[in-house]
Amino acid sequence: MRCPFCRHRDTRVTDSRMTDDGIRRRRQCVACGERFTTLETVQRAAVQIIKRDGRREDFNREKLLAGLRRACTKRNIPAAELEAIVAEIEAKIMAEGKPEVPSSVVGELAMDALRRLDHIAYIRFASVYRAFADLEELKEALRALEEGRVPTAEERMLQLPLIDDSGGVVPPRPRVVAGRAARRATGTDGE
């Protein structure tokens, strides 16, 4: 480990502690005597994010954190909460186990977290992410938020696409009828 002050190669560890995000080590440079802290984390396999235009790039937690910070500018939101949101999103993406994830998934997860945390930050993030075309779209988003009818990321991801990947229209799924309605439809209701 190089000293960040004098660039000397020899440092020694004076303290190590386990934290939620890795191992925090307190170090001291042998040459200049300056102290600094390092954070050791597990390097996971990189997940590729598929952008709207088809480009692919590695998931970058710092880029996501910067976007959340911009949305939360001048809001009374602790930095630790934003770090927790990024860690939660990263964990969900890694738990998927997929090598590629659409950027829309990351955006929806971020909007869900901001909606729970701060409505102003949510609207700021949504206005950039969804690129509202006009004032009416923004008003509709505000009404949906106020009425509590904003679907979660999981609900939005469960919705069926209207157009498949090849550009064709997706045929509707057969409707699943459960409970009493199903028994009535099959004549086993007993009425």
CYANA upper distance limits for C-alpha pairs under 8 A (distance plus 0.5 A):
  1 MET  CA      9 ARG  CA      6.51
  1 MET  CA     10 ASP  CA      7.29
  1 MET  CA     11 THR  CA      6.92
  2 ARG  CA      7 ARG  CA      5.76
  2 ARG  CA      8 HIS  CA      5.99
  2 ARG  CA      9 ARG  CA      4.96
  2 ARG  CA     10 ASP  CA      7.13
  2 ARG  CA     11 THR  CA      7.53
  3 CYS  CA      7 ARG  CA      5.12
  3 CYS  CA      8 HIS  CA      5.82
  3 CYS  CA      9 ARG  CA      6.98
  3 CYS  CA     10 ASP  CA      7.97
  3 CYS  CA     11 THR  CA      7.28
  3 CYS  CA     29 CYS  CA      6.41
  5 PHE  CA     34 GLU  CA      7.82
  6 CYS  CA     31 ALA  CA      8.43
  6 CYS  CA     32 CYS  CA      7.38
  8 HIS  CA     29 CYS  CA      7.88
  8 HIS  CA     31 ALA  CA      7.11
 10 ASP  CA     29 CYS  CA      6.90
 10 ASP  CA     30 VAL  CA      6.40
 10 ASP  CA     31 ALA  CA      7.89
 11 THR  CA     27 ARG  CA      6.90
 11 THR  CA     28 GLN  CA      6.02
 11 THR  CA     29 CYS  CA      4.81
 11 THR  CA     30 VAL  CA      5.83
 12 ARG  CA     27 ARG  CA      5.98
 12 ARG  CA     28 GLN  CA      5.94
 12 ARG  CA     29 CYS  CA      6.98
 12 ARG  CA     30 VAL  CA      7.42
 13 VAL  CA     25 ARG  CA      7.04
 13 VAL  CA     26 ARG  CA      6.34
 13 VAL  CA     27 ARG  CA      4.91
 13 VAL  CA     28 GLN  CA      7.00
 14 THR  CA     25 ARG  CA      8.01
 14 THR  CA     26 ARG  CA      6.03
 14 THR  CA     27 ARG  CA      5.98
 14 THR  CA     28 GLN  CA      7.32
 15 ASP  CA     25 ARG  CA      6.17
 15 ASP  CA     26 ARG  CA      5.48
 15 ASP  CA     27 ARG  CA      7.67
 16 SER  CA     23 ILE  CA      7.24
 16 SER  CA     24 ARG  CA      6.23
 16 SER  CA     25 ARG  CA      4.94
 16 SER  CA     26 ARG  CA      6.88
 17 ARG  CA     23 ILE  CA      6.14
 17 ARG  CA     24 ARG  CA      5.75
 17 ARG  CA     25 ARG  CA      6.98
 18 MET  CA     22 GLY  CA      6.64
 18 MET  CA     23 ILE  CA      5.11
 18 MET  CA     24 ARG  CA      6.80
 19 THR  CA     23 ILE  CA      6.26
 19 THR  CA     24 ARG  CA      7.20
 21 ASP  CA     41 THR  CA      7.24
 22 GLY  CA     39 LEU  CA      6.91
 22 GLY  CA     40 GLU  CA      5.94
 22 GLY  CA     41 THR  CA      5.13
 22 GLY  CA     42 VAL  CA      7.82
 23 ILE  CA     39 LEU  CA      6.15
 23 ILE  CA     40 GLU  CA      5.46
 23 ILE  CA     41 THR  CA      7.10
 24 ARG  CA     37 THR  CA      7.39
 24 ARG  CA     38 THR  CA      6.33
 24 ARG  CA     39 LEU  CA      5.06
 24 ARG  CA     40 GLU  CA      6.80
 25 ARG  CA     37 THR  CA      6.11
 25 ARG  CA     38 THR  CA      5.73
 25 ARG  CA     39 LEU  CA      6.76
 25 ARG  CA     40 GLU  CA      8.13
 26 ARG  CA     35 ARG  CA      7.61
 26 ARG  CA     36 PHE  CA      6.46
 26 ARG  CA     37 THR  CA      5.02
 26 ARG  CA     38 THR  CA      7.03
 27 ARG  CA     35 ARG  CA      6.05
 27 ARG  CA     36 PHE  CA      5.89
 27 ARG  CA     37 THR  CA      6.42
 27 ARG  CA     38 THR  CA      7.96
 28 GLN  CA     33 GLY  CA      6.37
 28 GLN  CA     34 GLU  CA      6.14
 28 GLN  CA     35 ARG  CA      4.83
 28 GLN  CA     36 PHE  CA      6.95
 29 CYS  CA     33 GLY  CA      5.35
 29 CYS  CA     34 GLU  CA      6.02
 29 CYS  CA     35 ARG  CA      6.96
 46 ALA  CA     58 ASP  CA      6.52
 46 ALA  CA     59 PHE  CA      7.25
 46 ALA  CA     99 PRO  CA      8.03
 47 VAL  CA     58 ASP  CA      6.27
 47 VAL  CA     59 PHE  CA      6.14
 47 VAL  CA     94 MET  CA      8.03
 47 VAL  CA     98 LYS  CA      7.88
 47 VAL  CA     99 PRO  CA      5.58
 47 VAL  CA    100 GLU  CA      6.20
 47 VAL  CA    101 VAL  CA      7.69
 48 GLN  CA     56 ARG  CA      6.49
 48 GLN  CA     57 GLU  CA      5.84
 48 GLN  CA     58 ASP  CA      5.02
 48 GLN  CA     59 PHE  CA      6.28
 48 GLN  CA     99 PRO  CA      6.59
 48 GLN  CA    100 GLU  CA      5.11
 48 GLN  CA    101 VAL  CA      6.80
 49 ILE  CA     56 ARG  CA      5.97
 49 ILE  CA     57 GLU  CA      5.86
 49 ILE  CA     58 ASP  CA      6.41
 49 ILE  CA     59 PHE  CA      6.22
 49 ILE  CA    100 GLU  CA      6.25
 49 ILE  CA    101 VAL  CA      5.56
 49 ILE  CA    102 PRO  CA      6.06
 49 ILE  CA    103 SER  CA      6.10
 50 ILE  CA     54 GLY  CA      6.42
 50 ILE  CA     55 ARG  CA      6.40
 50 ILE  CA     56 ARG  CA      5.15
 50 ILE  CA     57 GLU  CA      7.37
 50 ILE  CA    100 GLU  CA      7.15
 50 ILE  CA    101 VAL  CA      6.47
 50 ILE  CA    102 PRO  CA      5.06
 50 ILE  CA    103 SER  CA      6.06
 51 LYS  CA     55 ARG  CA      5.75
 51 LYS  CA     56 ARG  CA      6.49
 51 LYS  CA     57 GLU  CA      8.27
 51 LYS  CA    102 PRO  CA      6.92
 51 LYS  CA    103 SER  CA      5.83
 51 LYS  CA    104 SER  CA      8.50
 52 ARG  CA    102 PRO  CA      8.34
 52 ARG  CA    103 SER  CA      7.49
 52 ARG  CA    104 SER  CA      8.38
 60 ASN  CA     64 LEU  CA      7.08
 61 ARG  CA     65 LEU  CA      6.56
 61 ARG  CA     86 VAL  CA      7.08
 61 ARG  CA     90 GLU  CA      7.91
 62 GLU  CA     66 ALA  CA      6.55
 63 LYS  CA     67 GLY  CA      6.87
 64 LEU  CA     68 LEU  CA      6.84
 64 LEU  CA     86 VAL  CA      7.47
 65 LEU  CA     69 ARG  CA      6.58
 65 LEU  CA     82 LEU  CA      7.38
 65 LEU  CA     83 GLU  CA      7.56
 65 LEU  CA     86 VAL  CA      6.85
 66 ALA  CA     70 ARG  CA      6.73
 67 GLY  CA     71 ALA  CA      6.88
 67 GLY  CA    125 PHE  CA      8.24
 68 LEU  CA     72 CYS  CA      6.72
 68 LEU  CA     82 LEU  CA      7.39
 68 LEU  CA    110 ALA  CA      8.29
 68 LEU  CA    125 PHE  CA      7.88
 69 ARG  CA     73 THR  CA      6.56
 69 ARG  CA     82 LEU  CA      7.88
 71 ALA  CA    121 ALA  CA      5.38
 71 ALA  CA    122 TYR  CA      7.74
 71 ALA  CA    124 ARG  CA      5.87
 71 ALA  CA    125 PHE  CA      5.83
 72 CYS  CA     76 ASN  CA      8.43
 72 CYS  CA     77 ILE  CA      7.43
 72 CYS  CA    120 ILE  CA      8.43
 72 CYS  CA    121 ALA  CA      5.56
 75 ARG  CA    121 ALA  CA      8.17
 77 ILE  CA     81 GLU  CA      7.50
 77 ILE  CA     82 LEU  CA      8.30
 78 PRO  CA     82 LEU  CA      7.53
 79 ALA  CA     83 GLU  CA      6.77
 80 ALA  CA     84 ALA  CA      6.62
 81 GLU  CA     85 ILE  CA      6.77
 82 LEU  CA     86 VAL  CA      6.82
 83 GLU  CA     87 ALA  CA      6.67
 84 ALA  CA     88 GLU  CA      6.56
 85 ILE  CA     89 ILE  CA      6.68
 85 ILE  CA    110 ALA  CA      8.02
 85 ILE  CA    113 ALA  CA      7.08
 86 VAL  CA     90 GLU  CA      6.51
 87 ALA  CA     91 ALA  CA      6.54
 88 GLU  CA     92 LYS  CA      6.76
 89 ILE  CA     93 ILE  CA      6.72
 89 ILE  CA    106 VAL  CA      7.60
 89 ILE  CA    109 LEU  CA      6.98
 89 ILE  CA    110 ALA  CA      7.72
 90 GLU  CA     94 MET  CA      6.61
 91 ALA  CA     95 ALA  CA      6.43
 92 LYS  CA     96 GLU  CA      6.93
 93 ILE  CA     97 GLY  CA      7.85
 93 ILE  CA     98 LYS  CA      8.44
 93 ILE  CA    101 VAL  CA      8.01
 93 ILE  CA    106 VAL  CA      8.42
 94 MET  CA     98 LYS  CA      7.95
101 VAL  CA    105 VAL  CA      7.48
102 PRO  CA    106 VAL  CA      7.79
103 SER  CA    107 GLY  CA      6.71
104 SER  CA    108 GLU  CA      6.50
105 VAL  CA    109 LEU  CA      6.68
105 VAL  CA    153 ALA  CA      7.94
105 VAL  CA    157 MET  CA      8.34
106 VAL  CA    110 ALA  CA      6.66
107 GLY  CA    111 MET  CA      6.66
107 GLY  CA    129 TYR  CA      7.48
108 GLU  CA    112 ASP  CA      6.68
108 GLU  CA    152 THR  CA      8.35
108 GLU  CA    153 ALA  CA      5.67
109 LEU  CA    113 ALA  CA      6.84
109 LEU  CA    153 ALA  CA      6.17
110 ALA  CA    114 LEU  CA      6.70
111 MET  CA    115 ARG  CA      6.44
111 MET  CA    122 TYR  CA      6.40
111 MET  CA    125 PHE  CA      7.38
111 MET  CA    126 ALA  CA      7.17
112 ASP  CA    116 ARG  CA      6.93
112 ASP  CA    122 TYR  CA      8.48
112 ASP  CA    152 THR  CA      6.59
112 ASP  CA    153 ALA  CA      6.89
113 ALA  CA    117 LEU  CA      6.72
114 LEU  CA    118 ASP  CA      6.14
114 LEU  CA    119 HIS  CA      7.42
114 LEU  CA    121 ALA  CA      6.71
114 LEU  CA    122 TYR  CA      5.34
115 ARG  CA    119 HIS  CA      5.80
115 ARG  CA    121 ALA  CA      8.08
115 ARG  CA    122 TYR  CA      5.51
118 ASP  CA    122 TYR  CA      6.72
119 HIS  CA    123 ILE  CA      6.71
119 HIS  CA    145 LEU  CA      8.48
120 ILE  CA    124 ARG  CA      6.71
121 ALA  CA    125 PHE  CA      6.62
122 TYR  CA    126 ALA  CA      6.45
123 ILE  CA    127 SER  CA      6.37
123 ILE  CA    141 ALA  CA      8.39
123 ILE  CA    142 LEU  CA      8.09
124 ARG  CA    128 VAL  CA      7.17
125 PHE  CA    129 TYR  CA      6.48
126 ALA  CA    130 ARG  CA      5.94
126 ALA  CA    131 ALA  CA      8.01
127 SER  CA    131 ALA  CA      5.92
127 SER  CA    132 PHE  CA      6.29
127 SER  CA    138 LEU  CA      7.76
128 VAL  CA    132 PHE  CA      8.05
132 PHE  CA    137 GLU  CA      6.23
132 PHE  CA    138 LEU  CA      6.66
133 ALA  CA    137 GLU  CA      7.15
134 ASP  CA    138 LEU  CA      7.33
135 LEU  CA    139 LYS  CA      6.64
136 GLU  CA    140 GLU  CA      6.59
137 GLU  CA    141 ALA  CA      6.78
138 LEU  CA    142 LEU  CA      6.77
139 LYS  CA    143 ARG  CA      6.64
140 GLU  CA    144 ALA  CA      6.62
141 ALA  CA    145 LEU  CA      6.67
142 LEU  CA    146 GLU  CA      6.58
143 ARG  CA    147 GLU  CA      6.53
144 ALA  CA    148 GLY  CA      6.50
144 ALA  CA    149 ARG  CA      5.63
144 ALA  CA    150 VAL  CA      6.13
145 LEU  CA    149 ARG  CA      6.79
145 LEU  CA    150 VAL  CA      6.27
151 PRO  CA    155 GLU  CA      6.33
151 PRO  CA    156 ARG  CA      6.81
152 THR  CA    156 ARG  CA      6.76
153 ALA  CA    157 MET  CA      6.57
154 GLU  CA    158 LEU  CA      6.74
155 GLU  CA    159 GLN  CA      7.11
161 PRO  CA    170 VAL  CA      7.46
162 LEU  CA    169 VAL  CA      6.47
162 LEU  CA    170 VAL  CA      6.02
163 ILE  CA    167 GLY  CA      6.26
163 ILE  CA    168 GLY  CA      6.04
163 ILE  CA    169 VAL  CA      5.04
163 ILE  CA    170 VAL  CA      5.87
164 ASP  CA    168 GLY  CA      6.03
164 ASP  CA    169 VAL  CA      6.65
164 ASP  CA    170 VAL  CA      6.20
177 VAL  CA    181 ALA  CA      6.82
177 VAL  CA    182 ALA  CA      5.60
178 ALA  CA    182 ALA  CA      5.45
178 ALA  CA    183 ARG  CA      8.37
179 GLY  CA    183 ARG  CA      7.07
180 ARG  CA    184 ARG  CA      6.64
180 ARG  CA    189 ASP  CA      7.31
181 ALA  CA    185 ALA  CA      6.65
182 ALA  CA    186 THR  CA      6.77
183 ARG  CA    187 GLY  CA      6.40
183 ARG  CA    188 THR  CA      5.39
183 ARG  CA    189 ASP  CA      5.22
184 ARG  CA    188 THR  CA      6.66
184 ARG  CA    189 ASP  CA      5.52
